């Protein structure tokens, strides 16, 4: 496990058009995530996809939720 962040990893909300790529810090921000159970999919070329089932909003009433994923090679 190197704990190295992945620059340019894809992060998307399944069955929506909401998606972005991680920045130089391995972080990504996704806006306007629909309420309820959503599947967050992370992928990077050469590694298997990683999925998380999450419920939105996380006890927040904000109009958008900021998700930060520090993606590590060991997680993919």
N, C-alpha and C positions, 0 to 999 in steps of 0.2 A: 504494500500500500504506500503510494508516494504522496498522497494528499495534494497532488498537483491540480490546480483548477483547470477546467477545460474552456478555452476561448472558442467561441463560435458554436457551442453546443445548441441544439434546437430544443426549445421548451414550448409546448402547446397545450391547449385545453382541447381534449378529444371532442369531436363532433361540433366544433365551432371554427371560426376563422381567427381566433385569438392565438397568436404565436409570436415568438421573438427569439433572438439568439443571445447567448451570454456575451458579456463584454470582456474586457481585458482582465477584470477581477473575477470572472466566472459568475457574475450576477446578471439577473434578468428582471425586468419589470413588466408585468402583465396588467392591463387595465380592463375594466368593465366585465369582469368574470361573472357569469350568471349565478344567481342564488341557487342553492341546493347542492346535491352531490355532483361533483365533477371529477374527471380523471385527468391528471396532469401527466403528460408524456414528455420525457427527456430522452434525446438521442444524440449520438455523436458518431461520425463515420468510423467504422471498424470496431464498434462496441455494441452490445445488445441494448435495446431500449429499456428504460426504467420507467415504471408507472406508479403513481400514487393516487389513491381514491381519497378525495378531501371534500369536506362540506363547507360551503361558502354562504354568507360571510362568517368568518371565525369570531362570533360574538361581537361583531363590529357593524355599525350602521353606515359606514362610509360609502360614498358613491362608487369608489373603486378600491381595490385591495392591491397592495404592492407585495409581490412575491419575490423573495430573493433566494435563489438556489446557488449555493457554492457547490458546483458539481465537481466531484473528484473521480479520478479514473477508477478507484476502487468501488465507487457506487454504480458505475455503468457496467 
